[in-house]
Amino acid sequence: MTKRTRPTAPSPAAHKGTVHKLFPGTWDPTTSAGEPARDQSYIRKVKPRSPNQERLMEAIARHSLIVASGPAGTGKTYLAISAAVEAMESGKVERIILSRPAIGAGESLGFLPGDLMEKMAPYLRPLYDCLGDRLGGKRLKQAMADGDIEIAPVGFMRGRTLNNAFVVIDEAQNCTYAQLKMLLTRLGWHSTMVITGDPEQTDLLPGMSGLAEVTRRLSALPDIGIVHLEERDIVRHPMVGAMLTVL
């Protein structure tokens, strides 16, 4: 009897460059413009990929309160969390606090099993993903166990004063005006707060989202950074930008 040989799986390198054949040579999620491809695990310094992203990073460096609005895929949350990680690692802040409303696309917490935090897990998953990409799974778990990183729903923020912290409020288009006012007044000493959202994609009833009105009112204050990102700033797959022009 002849010995069967096990088929050899093709190496990952064999598929390099074949994932995005629709747009050959134009987009790679692991590279910045003008830089050679690098392994994602070694990317630790995030760089802006458009003028508006650069404005957002500059605003975060200069201001204590920043509002970043724009369509999905423009890097609002990722850049804010990256800045938070860098601030904590450099000793500028002692902790990172991330929050988002418990509102989904037409769904409610009631249909999910488990206790409150288990119900909240799917809503907070995008924040875990961004943190895991910047810190790695082990460091993220340790930082959360030590209390250096806290992820909480918006409803848990009332009554707190957030000192010496980097605060990111994600999906702010699903917050009412009253909720955003409450969140803004949580800002304490030696802290930075970044509010991100897309006013065009709210899951609330018409007229309930407070992001656009809060942004309009805050724009009158010179010490607050207001950055509007556009479809040209989208850094996900190029089809995302193309679809948003027709949807």
Backbone as CSV, one residue per row, in Angstrom:
resi,resn,N_x,N_y,N_z,CA_x,CA_y,CA_z,C_x,C_y,C_z
1,MET,0.852,-1.198,0.000,0.000,0.000,0.000,0.884,1.243,0.000
2,THR,0.588,2.145,-0.867,1.383,3.382,-0.930,0.924,4.355,0.130
3,LYS,1.874,5.107,0.625,1.568,6.075,1.677,0.970,7.334,1.063
4,ARG,-0.187,7.720,1.608,-0.826,8.928,1.105,-0.088,10.178,1.571
5,THR,0.064,11.079,0.676,0.693,12.365,1.043,-0.394,13.371,1.346
6,ARG,-0.168,14.106,2.412,-1.146,15.103,2.836,-1.034,16.338,1.961
7,PRO,-2.133,16.812,1.409,-2.060,18.015,0.563,-1.554,19.201,1.372
8,THR,-0.677,19.935,0.775,-0.090,21.101,1.457,-0.936,22.329,1.190
9,ALA,-1.330,22.997,2.294,-2.132,24.217,2.146,-1.267,25.336,1.610
10,PRO,-1.782,26.162,0.732,-0.994,27.272,0.209,-0.661,28.243,1.320
11,SER,0.513,28.805,1.239,0.945,29.758,2.265,0.175,31.042,2.128
12,PRO,0.055,31.812,3.250,-0.647,33.104,3.182,-0.048,34.012,2.137
13,ALA,1.278,33.903,1.922,1.917,34.788,0.958,1.401,34.549,-0.450
14,ALA,0.929,33.302,-0.702,0.441,32.993,-2.040,-0.799,33.776,-2.389
15,HIS,-1.530,34.208,-1.361,-2.775,34.950,-1.581,-2.576,36.450,-1.443
16,LYS,-1.354,36.884,-1.152,-1.126,38.301,-0.915,-1.472,39.093,-2.174
17,GLY,-2.269,40.125,-1.980,-2.620,40.979,-3.098,-3.815,40.494,-3.886
18,THR,-4.454,39.365,-3.480,-5.585,38.839,-4.231,-6.915,39.142,-3.576
19,VAL,-6.888,39.691,-2.369,-8.136,39.916,-1.636,-8.937,41.049,-2.257
20,HIS,-8.251,42.073,-2.715,-8.945,43.268,-3.198,-8.714,43.457,-4.703
21,LYS,-9.046,42.426,-5.506,-8.797,42.499,-6.934,-9.626,43.582,-7.619
22,LEU,-10.747,43.954,-6.999,-11.551,45.013,-7.595,-10.775,46.319,-7.676
23,PHE,-9.871,46.524,-6.705,-9.100,47.752,-6.649,-7.627,47.410,-6.493
24,PRO,-6.996,46.822,-7.503,-5.611,46.373,-7.355,-4.664,47.514,-7.077
25,GLY,-3.849,47.339,-6.022,-2.803,48.297,-5.727,-3.248,49.614,-5.149
26,THR,-4.532,49.718,-4.730,-4.998,51.015,-4.254,-5.299,51.047,-2.769
27,TRP,-5.426,49.892,-2.140,-5.873,49.904,-0.745,-5.324,48.714,-0.003
28,ASP,-4.711,48.981,1.139,-4.217,47.929,2.014,-4.410,48.386,3.439
29,PRO,-5.233,47.686,4.245,-5.536,48.156,5.593,-4.346,48.157,6.532
30,THR,-3.239,47.552,6.163,-2.088,47.497,7.064,-0.994,48.478,6.681
31,THR,-1.254,49.363,5.721,-0.221,50.309,5.319,-0.744,51.717,5.365
32,SER,0.175,52.670,5.499,-0.130,54.078,5.339,0.368,54.512,3.974
33,ALA,-0.109,55.643,3.513,0.258,56.109,2.189,1.767,56.269,2.072
34,GLY,2.340,55.683,1.003,3.761,55.845,0.754,4.658,54.942,1.569
35,GLU,4.077,54.030,2.386,4.882,53.150,3.212,4.748,51.709,2.753
36,PRO,5.797,50.889,2.884,5.694,49.476,2.509,4.786,48.725,3.461
37,ALA,4.270,47.589,2.992,3.375,46.779,3.821,4.123,46.245,5.029
38,ARG,3.453,46.261,6.193,4.041,45.730,7.422,3.044,44.821,8.093
39,ASP,3.552,43.933,8.910,2.665,43.057,9.658,1.858,43.884,10.661
40,GLN,0.547,43.612,10.747,-0.323,44.424,11.600,0.119,44.411,13.052
41,SER,0.698,43.303,13.511,1.071,43.209,14.915,2.184,44.178,15.281
42,TYR,2.881,44.713,14.290,3.976,45.622,14.582,3.591,47.082,14.408
43,ILE,2.364,47.337,13.996,1.934,48.722,13.809,1.466,49.268,15.155
44,ARG,2.183,50.231,15.662,1.825,50.794,16.950,1.583,52.294,16.867
45,LYS,2.130,52.946,15.865,1.957,54.380,15.701,0.992,54.636,14.558
46,VAL,-0.179,55.160,14.874,-1.192,55.404,13.861,-0.932,56.747,13.202
47,LYS,-1.039,56.768,11.882,-0.830,57.998,11.130,-2.090,58.353,10.353
48,PRO,-2.369,59.649,10.190,-3.564,60.050,9.432,-3.419,59.684,7.963
49,ARG,-4.552,59.384,7.330,-4.530,58.994,5.921,-5.304,59.971,5.064
50,SER,-5.699,61.098,5.623,-6.358,62.147,4.856,-6.180,63.461,5.607
51,PRO,-6.338,64.593,4.935,-6.207,65.891,5.610,-7.152,66.057,6.797
52,ASN,-8.395,65.565,6.664,-9.344,65.713,7.770,-8.974,64.821,8.956
53,GLN,-8.432,63.639,8.685,-7.944,62.801,9.778,-6.779,63.497,10.489
54,GLU,-5.932,64.157,9.725,-4.828,64.899,10.333,-5.357,66.037,11.205
55,ARG,-6.412,66.715,10.725,-7.031,67.779,11.525,-7.602,67.215,12.821
56,LEU,-8.179,66.019,12.744,-8.729,65.401,13.950,-7.627,65.102,14.953
57,MET,-6.525,64.546,14.505,-5.428,64.235,15.411,-4.822,65.505,16.010
58,GLU,-4.735,66.559,15.214,-4.232,67.834,15.735,-5.192,68.427,16.757
59,ALA,-6.495,68.311,16.487,-7.492,68.827,17.430,-7.420,68.076,18.757
60,ILE,-7.223,66.762,18.706,-7.112,65.974,19.933,-5.884,66.394,20.729
61,ALA,-4.804,66.731,20.027,-3.573,67.144,20.708,-3.700,68.526,21.334
62,ARG,-4.568,69.384,20.770,-4.635,70.780,21.224,-5.774,71.062,22.204
63,HIS,-6.867,70.318,22.101,-8.073,70.662,22.856,-8.412,69.591,23.891
64,SER,-9.167,70.007,24.895,-9.655,69.070,25.915,-10.978,68.441,25.516
65,LEU,-11.727,69.110,24.629,-13.011,68.590,24.169,-13.050,68.659,22.649
66,ILE,-13.349,67.526,22.025,-13.358,67.430,20.571,-14.625,66.718,20.129
67,VAL,-15.241,67.226,19.075,-16.385,66.562,18.458,-15.988,66.189,17.039
68,ALA,-16.034,64.901,16.722,-15.692,64.410,15.385,-16.922,63.774,14.769
69,SER,-17.429,64.359,13.708,-18.617,63.824,13.045,-18.271,63.464,11.609
70,GLY,-18.969,62.476,11.085,-18.714,62.055,9.715,-19.248,60.669,9.464
71,PRO,-19.257,60.230,8.204,-19.837,58.926,7.860,-19.030,57.759,8.391
72,ALA,-19.608,56.585,8.318,-18.949,55.364,8.788,-17.673,55.104,8.000
73,GLY,-16.663,54.598,8.700,-15.433,54.210,8.037,-14.402,55.302,7.893
74,THR,-14.641,56.468,8.483,-13.686,57.570,8.356,-12.633,57.566,9.456
75,GLY,-12.674,56.584,10.346,-11.630,56.443,11.357,-11.832,57.258,12.609
76,LYS,-13.036,57.774,12.834,-13.290,58.625,13.997,-12.972,57.898,15.295
77,THR,-13.597,56.744,15.485,-13.412,55.995,16.726,-11.993,55.454,16.840
78,TYR,-11.467,54.932,15.753,-10.132,54.325,15.797,-9.070,55.364,16.156
79,LEU,-9.140,56.537,15.547,-8.157,57.575,15.843,-8.296,58.071,17.276
80,ALA,-9.535,58.188,17.751,-9.760,58.645,19.124,-9.210,57.634,20.123
81,ILE,-9.473,56.353,19.903,-8.980,55.327,20.817,-7.462,55.206,20.724
82,SER,-6.912,55.361,19.526,-5.455,55.331,19.380,-4.813,56.463,20.167
83,ALA,-5.416,57.652,20.090,-4.903,58.789,20.857,-5.029,58.536,22.352
84,ALA,-6.111,57.862,22.758,-6.294,57.535,24.173,-5.222,56.585,24.667
85,VAL,-4.922,55.557,23.867,-3.888,54.590,24.241,-2.527,55.274,24.345
86,GLU,-2.207,56.130,23.385,-0.928,56.831,23.420,-0.838,57.752,24.634
87,ALA,-1.946,58.417,24.977,-1.949,59.313,26.138,-1.729,58.536,27.428
88,MET,-2.350,57.367,27.540,-2.176,56.563,28.750,-0.761,55.989,28.826
89,GLU,-0.243,55.509,27.703,1.087,54.913,27.712,2.178,55.947,27.984
90,SER,1.936,57.201,27.594,2.923,58.257,27.831,2.776,58.902,29.206
91,GLY,1.734,58.505,29.964,1.540,59.045,31.301,0.759,60.339,31.356
92,LYS,0.189,60.781,30.219,-0.584,62.022,30.211,-1.908,61.858,30.949
93,VAL,-2.470,60.669,30.929,-3.691,60.368,31.683,-3.489,59.045,32.408
94,GLU,-4.289,58.833,33.436,-4.168,57.606,34.219,-5.063,56.488,33.703
95,ARG,-6.134,56.833,32.994,-7.081,55.796,32.586,-7.804,56.199,31.308
96,ILE,-8.409,55.227,30.691,-9.221,55.423,29.492,-10.650,55.007,29.821
97,ILE,-11.598,55.851,29.455,-13.008,55.545,29.673,-13.721,55.649,28.320
98,LEU,-14.334,54.559,27.899,-15.049,54.508,26.630,-16.524,54.246,26.906
99,SER,-17.379,54.965,26.193,-18.811,54.818,26.444,-19.573,54.958,25.137
100,ARG,-20.675,54.245,25.050,-21.578,54.390,23.901,-22.988,54.032,24.350
101,PRO,-24.003,54.557,23.685,-25.383,54.274,24.068,-25.785,52.853,23.723
102,ALA,-26.712,52.300,24.492,-27.201,50.932,24.273,-28.358,50.958,23.291
103,ILE,-28.056,51.410,22.081,-29.067,51.476,21.032,-28.530,50.747,19.825
104,GLY,-29.301,49.798,19.310,-28.877,49.068,18.126,-29.759,49.387,16.946
105,ALA,-29.475,48.772,15.822,-30.224,49.027,14.595,-31.583,48.337,14.663
106,GLY,-32.517,48.980,15.353,-33.861,48.445,15.444,-34.039,47.363,16.470
107,GLU,-33.034,47.136,17.325,-33.126,46.079,18.320,-33.071,46.685,19.710
108,SER,-33.350,45.862,20.724,-33.329,46.326,22.103,-32.597,45.319,22.965
109,LEU,-32.233,45.741,24.172,-31.511,44.859,25.076,-32.340,43.658,25.511
110,GLY,-33.639,43.796,25.494,-34.492,42.765,26.050,-34.375,41.413,25.372
111,PHE,-34.066,41.402,24.071,-34.039,40.116,23.366,-32.748,39.347,23.602
112,LEU,-31.758,39.983,24.244,-30.473,39.325,24.474,-30.488,38.579,25.803
113,PRO,-29.820,37.412,25.881,-29.778,36.654,27.138,-28.757,37.235,28.101
114,GLY,-28.841,36.836,29.384,-27.820,37.202,30.356,-28.179,38.434,31.169
115,ASP,-27.215,38.819,32.058,-27.422,39.999,32.890,-27.120,41.248,32.082
116,LEU,-27.118,42.415,32.748,-26.998,43.689,32.034,-25.698,43.780,31.246
117,MET,-24.565,43.418,31.889,-23.291,43.546,31.203,-23.182,42.566,30.037
118,GLU,-23.779,41.377,30.180,-23.791,40.423,29.072,-24.657,40.941,27.925
119,LYS,-25.751,41.601,28.275,-26.594,42.207,27.247,-25.862,43.344,26.537
120,MET,-25.015,44.073,27.277,-24.317,45.216,26.706,-23.147,44.812,25.825
121,ALA,-22.637,43.593,25.992,-21.416,43.178,25.302,-21.459,43.402,23.791
122,PRO,-22.548,43.032,23.082,-22.553,43.255,21.631,-22.449,44.729,21.253
123,TYR,-23.015,45.628,22.070,-22.969,47.048,21.763,-21.565,47.626,21.988
124,LEU,-20.830,47.038,22.932,-19.500,47.536,23.254,-18.405,46.826,22.470
125,ARG,-18.771,45.792,21.693,-17.785,45.005,20.961,-16.880,45.831,20.056
126,PRO,-17.401,46.822,19.312,-16.511,47.616,18.456,-15.404,48.322,19.227
127,LEU,-15.683,48.731,20.469,-14.660,49.398,21.274,-13.596,48.396,21.704
128,TYR,-14.026,47.175,22.074,-13.060,46.125,22.403,-12.160,45.827,21.202
129,ASP,-12.755,45.806,20.009,-11.978,45.499,18.807,-10.896,46.548,18.568
130,CYS,-11.256,47.824,18.698,-10.268,48.893,18.499,-9.158,48.818,19.538
131,LEU,-9.527,48.587,20.783,-8.525,48.492,21.849,-7.636,47.272,21.644
132,GLY,-8.235,46.148,21.263,-7.448,44.947,21.042,-6.456,45.116,19.908
133,ASP,-6.840,45.862,18.901,-5.945,46.104,17.784,-4.751,46.956,18.190
134,ARG,-4.958,47.847,19.135,-3.892,48.760,19.566,-3.047,48.197,20.696
135,LEU,-3.656,47.356,21.549,-2.949,46.855,22.729,-2.639,45.363,22.675
136,GLY,-3.438,44.613,21.936,-3.325,43.161,22.004,-4.244,42.619,23.086
137,GLY,-4.678,41.383,22.923,-5.660,40.805,23.839,-5.200,40.726,25.281
138,LYS,-3.973,40.291,25.518,-3.490,40.110,26.889,-3.363,41.441,27.617
139,ARG,-2.773,42.431,26.962,-2.618,43.739,27.606,-3.972,44.386,27.865
140,LEU,-4.915,44.196,26.941,-6.250,44.762,27.125,-6.930,44.155,28.344
141,LYS,-6.876,42.819,28.468,-7.500,42.164,29.621,-6.869,42.632,30.927
142,GLN,-5.546,42.764,30.935,-4.871,43.200,32.147,-5.227,44.630,32.498
143,ALA,-5.278,45.503,31.491,-5.616,46.908,31.734,-7.037,47.054,32.262
144,MET,-7.951,46.232,31.761,-9.331,46.294,32.234,-9.434,45.710,33.639
145,ALA,-8.674,44.662,33.916,-8.678,44.073,35.260,-8.112,45.046,36.283
146,ASP,-7.126,45.844,35.875,-6.510,46.821,36.772,-7.317,48.102,36.892
147,GLY,-8.349,48.265,36.056,-9.148,49.481,36.083,-8.565,50.621,35.275
148,ASP,-7.512,50.341,34.499,-6.913,51.383,33.672,-7.778,51.700,32.462
149,ILE,-8.575,50.732,32.036,-9.498,50.927,30.924,-10.885,50.507,31.378
150,GLU,-11.843,51.370,31.147,-13.232,51.095,31.530,-14.127,51.310,30.317
151,ILE,-15.000,50.366,30.062,-15.971,50.485,28.982,-17.360,50.386,29.598
152,ALA,-18.177,51.402,29.379,-19.466,51.457,30.064,-20.526,52.079,29.163
153,PRO,-21.783,51.683,29.318,-22.867,52.341,28.576,-23.077,53.758,29.082
154,VAL,-23.693,54.582,28.249,-23.907,55.993,28.578,-24.665,56.154,29.888
155,GLY,-25.649,55.283,30.122,-26.462,55.414,31.324,-25.681,55.288,32.617
156,PHE,-24.478,54.702,32.570,-23.668,54.527,33.768,-22.775,55.731,34.059
157,MET,-22.838,56.762,33.237,-21.937,57.905,33.378,-22.514,59.022,34.242
158,ARG,-23.786,58.985,34.497,-24.430,60.066,35.239,-23.869,60.167,36.662
159,GLY,-23.622,61.399,37.102,-23.164,61.662,38.460,-21.663,61.538,38.656
160,ARG,-20.916,61.199,37.620,-19.477,61.001,37.766,-18.704,62.262,37.365
161,THR,-17.488,62.389,37.910,-16.542,63.411,37.475,-15.295,62.680,36.990
162,LEU,-14.944,62.876,35.725,-13.886,62.088,35.099,-12.601,62.895,35.058
163,ASN,-11.794,62.747,36.121,-10.513,63.436,36.215,-9.380,62.577,35.673
164,ASN,-8.362,63.236,35.115,-7.137,62.558,34.673,-7.458,61.342,33.807
165,ALA,-8.344,61.553,32.830,-8.805,60.446,31.999,-8.925,60.886,30.548
166,PHE,-8.856,59.917,29.664,-9.155,60.147,28.251,-10.491,59.467,27.985
167,VAL,-11.489,60.257,27.642,-12.859,59.762,27.509,-13.265,59.797,26.035
168,VAL,-13.794,58.689,25.548,-14.308,58.623,24.185,-15.780,58.241,24.245
169,ILE,-16.633,59.103,23.702,-18.065,58.823,23.605,-18.342,58.448,22.149
170,ASP,-18.619,57.181,21.913,-18.801,56.668,20.557,-20.280,56.577,20.203
171,GLU,-20.585,56.607,18.890,-21.965,56.506,18.400,-22.855,57.570,19.041
172,ALA,-22.349,58.788,19.128,-23.074,59.857,19.818,-24.342,60.277,19.089
173,GLN,-24.501,59.859,17.843,-25.740,60.187,17.122,-26.937,59.472,17.733
174,ASN,-26.682,58.472,18.561,-27.767,57.757,19.235,-27.985,58.265,20.660
175,CYS,-27.425,59.425,20.961,-27.669,60.085,22.247,-28.611,61.260,22.037
176,THR,-29.486,61.478,22.996,-30.352,62.654,22.940,-29.567,63.886,23.365
177,TYR,-30.162,65.042,23.177,-29.518,66.290,23.594,-29.238,66.273,25.095
178,ALA,-30.193,65.804,25.880,-30.023,65.767,27.334,-28.890,64.812,27.728
179,GLN,-28.793,63.677,27.058,-27.715,62.734,27.363,-26.348,63.329,27.036
180,LEU,-26.232,63.981,25.889,-24.950,64.584,25.514,-24.578,65.713,26.461
181,LYS,-25.546,66.485,26.889,-25.267,67.554,27.856,-24.752,66.955,29.160
182,MET,-25.371,65.852,29.594,-24.905,65.171,30.804,-23.475,64.668,30.640
183,LEU,-23.187,64.067,29.485,-21.851,63.523,29.241,-20.803,64.622,29.186
184,LEU,-21.117,65.720,28.533,-20.160,66.827,28.417,-19.789,67.389,29.784
185,THR,-20.736,67.413,30.690,-20.470,67.971,32.022,-19.772,66.979,32.948
186,ARG,-19.426,65.790,32.443,-18.630,64.841,33.237,-17.138,65.166,33.160
187,LEU,-16.731,66.001,32.209,-15.317,66.279,31.973,-14.671,66.923,33.194
188,GLY,-13.593,66.288,33.666,-12.908,66.783,34.859,-11.544,67.352,34.535
189,TRP,-10.734,67.549,35.578,-9.407,68.136,35.431,-8.460,67.177,34.724
190,HIS,-7.575,67.758,33.912,-6.512,67.012,33.227,-7.088,65.868,32.394
191,SER,-8.224,66.107,31.774,-8.884,65.072,30.976,-9.134,65.561,29.558
192,THR,-9.293,64.609,28.663,-9.659,64.875,27.272,-10.893,64.058,26.945
193,MET,-11.836,64.680,26.247,-13.049,63.974,25.835,-13.229,64.137,24.333
194,VAL,-13.426,62.997,23.652,-13.701,62.996,22.215,-15.075,62.386,21.996
195,ILE,-15.931,63.114,21.301,-17.277,62.647,20.971,-17.318,62.350,19.484
196,THR,-17.694,61.121,19.121,-17.723,60.733,17.713,-19.117,60.263,17.321
197,GLY,-19.473,60.489,16.072,-20.774,60.032,15.600,-21.066,60.504,14.190
198,ASP,-22.091,59.932,13.616,-22.557,60.284,12.276,-24.014,60.722,12.367
199,PRO,-24.287,62.031,12.294,-25.676,62.506,12.431,-26.634,61.917,11.407
200,GLU,-26.101,61.393,10.300,-26.953,60.843,9.244,-27.362,59.402,9.512
201,GLN,-26.820,58.764,10.546,-27.097,57.347,10.788,-27.639,57.091,12.183
202,THR,-28.458,57.960,12.689,-29.019,57.753,14.013,-30.092,56.669,13.986
203,ASP,-30.158,55.895,15.063,-31.188,54.868,15.221,-32.360,55.366,16.062
204,LEU,-32.297,56.634,16.473,-33.384,57.218,17.240,-34.492,57.709,16.308
205,LEU,-35.633,58.019,16.885,-36.729,58.580,16.110,-36.335,59.961,15.584
206,PRO,-36.924,60.399,14.470,-36.574,61.704,13.905,-36.685,62.826,14.928
207,GLY,-35.657,63.662,14.990,-35.664,64.808,15.896,-35.158,64.523,17.292
208,MET,-34.869,63.254,17.621,-34.435,62.919,18.979,-32.917,63.010,19.167
209,SER,-32.149,62.760,18.111,-30.693,62.810,18.236,-30.236,64.230,18.549
210,GLY,-29.310,64.341,19.503,-28.842,65.664,19.902,-27.479,66.030,19.343
211,LEU,-26.854,65.130,18.561,-25.481,65.376,18.123,-25.348,66.611,17.248
212,ALA,-26.206,66.752,16.247,-26.100,67.891,15.335,-26.287,69.212,16.084
213,GLU,-27.254,69.276,16.986,-27.509,70.522,17.727,-26.383,70.836,18.697
214,VAL,-25.871,69.824,19.374,-24.748,70.033,20.288,-23.520,70.513,19.522
215,THR,-23.255,69.906,18.370,-22.115,70.320,17.550,-22.267,71.771,17.103
216,ARG,-23.469,72.143,16.681,-23.719,73.525,16.240,-23.470,74.522,17.363
217,ARG,-23.928,74.206,18.556,-23.770,75.139,19.673,-22.321,75.218,20.143
218,LEU,-21.643,74.088,20.173,-20.264,74.079,20.651,-19.307,74.752,19.670
219,SER,-19.682,74.801,18.402,-18.803,75.401,17.396,-18.564,76.884,17.644
220,ALA,-19.388,77.506,18.487,-19.209,78.921,18.807,-18.108,79.146,19.844
221,LEU,-17.632,78.073,20.474,-16.598,78.187,21.504,-15.230,77.911,20.904
222,PRO,-14.278,78.833,21.054,-12.969,78.671,20.398,-12.101,77.561,20.967
223,ASP,-12.321,77.168,22.198,-11.457,76.176,22.839,-11.930,74.741,22.637
224,ILE,-12.910,74.550,21.773,-13.434,73.209,21.495,-13.121,72.858,20.043
225,GLY,-12.574,71.660,19.834,-12.239,71.232,18.482,-13.418,70.562,17.800
226,ILE,-13.835,71.116,16.669,-14.925,70.549,15.877,-14.345,70.108,14.536
227,VAL,-14.435,68.807,14.246,-13.864,68.269,13.008,-14.959,67.501,12.265
228,HIS,-15.159,67.874,11.008,-16.138,67.178,10.161,-15.388,66.348,9.124
229,LEU,-15.589,65.030,9.179,-14.991,64.155,8.185,-15.997,63.868,7.080
230,GLU,-15.494,63.521,5.904,-16.341,63.360,4.726,-16.139,61.988,4.097
231,GLU,-16.911,61.722,3.045,-16.825,60.427,2.372,-15.422,60.175,1.819
232,ARG,-14.716,61.216,1.422,-13.364,61.044,0.892,-12.376,60.593,1.967
233,ASP,-12.770,60.684,3.245,-11.901,60.266,4.349,-12.092,58.805,4.729
234,ILE,-13.010,58.093,4.069,-13.297,56.705,4.410,-12.067,55.845,4.118
235,VAL,-11.668,55.051,5.110,-10.469,54.220,4.981,-10.796,52.730,5.053
236,ARG,-12.052,52.382,5.006,-12.416,50.981,4.880,-12.288,50.583,3.408
237,HIS,-12.855,49.443,3.049,-12.809,49.008,1.660,-13.371,50.115,0.765
238,PRO,-12.756,50.377,-0.396,-13.233,51.456,-1.270,-14.702,51.353,-1.634
239,MET,-15.269,50.137,-1.607,-16.684,49.989,-1.926,-17.568,50.681,-0.913
240,VAL,-17.079,50.870,0.339,-17.892,51.554,1.350,-18.172,52.982,0.904
241,GLY,-17.127,53.678,0.476,-17.320,55.040,0.002,-18.213,55.098,-1.224
242,ALA,-18.024,54.132,-2.125,-18.845,54.115,-3.329,-20.318,53.873,-2.997
243,MET,-20.577,52.976,-2.057,-21.966,52.677,-1.696,-22.642,53.857,-1.013
244,LEU,-21.888,54.574,-0.150,-22.493,55.678,0.577,-22.894,56.828,-0.338
245,THR,-22.323,56.886,-1.530,-22.718,57.949,-2.464,-24.077,57.685,-3.108
246,VAL,-24.549,56.426,-3.033,-25.822,56.083,-3.676,-26.878,55.599,-2.691
247,LEU,-26.496,55.253,-1.472,-27.464,54.742,-0.493,-28.099,55.875,0.294
